[in-house]
Amino acid sequence: MKRRRKHWRDGFGTPKTFVLYRTPSVWRFAMYFSGAIVDGYLAQPSANSEPGEAQTAAHGQAEDLAGRPLTIAWEAGHEPGWWTGTITTKPMGLTPSSAAG
């Protein structure tokens, strides 16, 4: 019988907050779970790209790390070049018309 390898994210649950910030060389991020923090950098886009491009890439990174679809509501941070995203899990099985009820 083949054992399932436990993935590192299995015990973290849904992330709550995503912080994205620009450095001179790359866009960096920190994703906050209930009991853990995952941080790193975005390989693409480049550090001189528009914030919207970095937010789109960060959204994809967050979904990859969480292993599920997410919704991120972005707000500008208190310092230039910083953004904070509030993360929620996308509702599964709802269409836009049935969600508006």
C-alpha positions as CSV (number, residue, x, y, z in Angstrom):
1,M,0.0,0.0,0.0
2,K,1.3,3.4,-1.0
3,R,1.4,6.0,1.8
4,R,0.2,9.4,1.0
5,R,2.9,12.0,1.7
6,K,1.6,14.7,3.9
7,H,1.9,18.1,2.2
8,W,3.2,21.0,4.3
9,R,0.0,23.0,3.8
10,D,-2.3,20.2,5.1
11,G,-2.4,21.6,8.6
12,F,-2.4,25.3,7.8
13,G,-5.9,25.8,6.6
14,T,-7.0,28.8,4.6
15,P,-4.6,31.8,4.7
16,K,-6.1,35.0,6.1
17,T,-3.8,37.8,4.9
18,F,-1.4,38.4,2.0
19,V,1.2,41.1,2.1
20,L,2.9,42.2,-1.2
21,Y,5.7,44.7,-1.4
22,R,8.2,45.9,-4.0
23,T,11.9,45.8,-3.4
24,P,14.5,47.2,-5.8
25,S,15.1,43.7,-7.3
26,V,11.8,41.7,-6.8
27,W,8.3,41.7,-5.6
28,R,8.2,39.9,-2.1
29,F,5.3,38.5,-0.3
30,A,4.2,37.1,3.1
31,M,1.1,34.9,3.5
32,Y,-0.4,34.6,7.0
33,F,-2.2,31.4,8.1
34,S,-3.6,30.9,11.6
35,G,-0.4,29.4,13.0
36,A,2.2,30.0,10.3
37,I,3.7,32.5,7.8
38,V,4.9,31.6,4.4
39,D,7.1,34.2,2.7
40,G,9.1,34.4,-0.5
41,Y,9.3,36.4,-3.8
42,L,7.6,36.4,-7.2
43,A,9.9,35.2,-10.0
44,Q,7.6,37.2,-12.4
45,P,6.8,40.0,-13.0
46,S,9.8,42.2,-12.6
47,A,10.2,44.6,-9.8
48,N,9.5,47.6,-12.1
49,S,6.1,46.2,-13.2
50,E,2.8,47.7,-12.4
51,P,1.2,46.7,-9.0
52,G,-1.8,45.1,-10.8
53,E,0.6,42.6,-12.5
54,A,2.2,41.7,-9.2
55,Q,-1.1,41.3,-7.5
56,T,-2.3,38.9,-10.3
57,A,0.9,36.9,-9.9
58,A,0.6,37.0,-6.1
59,H,-3.0,35.8,-6.3
60,G,-1.9,32.8,-8.4
61,Q,0.9,32.1,-5.9
62,A,-1.5,32.2,-3.0
63,E,-3.9,29.7,-4.7
64,D,-0.9,27.4,-5.4
65,L,0.3,27.6,-1.8
66,A,-3.2,27.2,-0.3
67,G,-4.2,24.4,-2.8
68,R,-7.6,25.9,-3.4
69,P,-9.3,28.8,-5.2
70,L,-9.2,32.1,-3.2
71,T,-10.6,35.6,-3.4
72,I,-8.2,38.5,-2.5
73,A,-9.4,42.0,-1.8
74,W,-6.3,44.3,-2.1
75,E,-5.8,47.6,-0.3
76,A,-2.8,50.0,-0.5
77,G,-0.5,49.7,2.5
78,H,0.6,52.5,4.8
79,E,3.9,52.8,2.9
80,P,4.5,53.3,-0.8
81,G,5.0,50.0,-2.7
82,W,3.1,47.9,-0.1
83,W,-0.3,46.2,-0.5
84,T,-2.3,44.1,1.9
85,G,-4.8,41.5,0.7
86,T,-7.6,40.0,2.7
87,I,-8.1,36.4,1.7
88,T,-11.3,34.4,1.6
89,T,-12.1,31.0,0.0
90,K,-14.2,31.2,-3.1
91,P,-17.6,29.6,-2.6
92,M,-17.7,26.4,-4.5
93,G,-20.7,25.5,-6.8
94,L,-22.3,28.9,-6.9
95,T,-22.9,30.9,-10.1
96,P,-23.0,34.7,-10.0
97,S,-26.8,34.7,-10.3
98,S,-27.4,32.2,-7.5
99,A,-24.9,33.9,-5.1
100,A,-26.8,37.2,-5.3
101,G,-29.7,36.0,-3.3
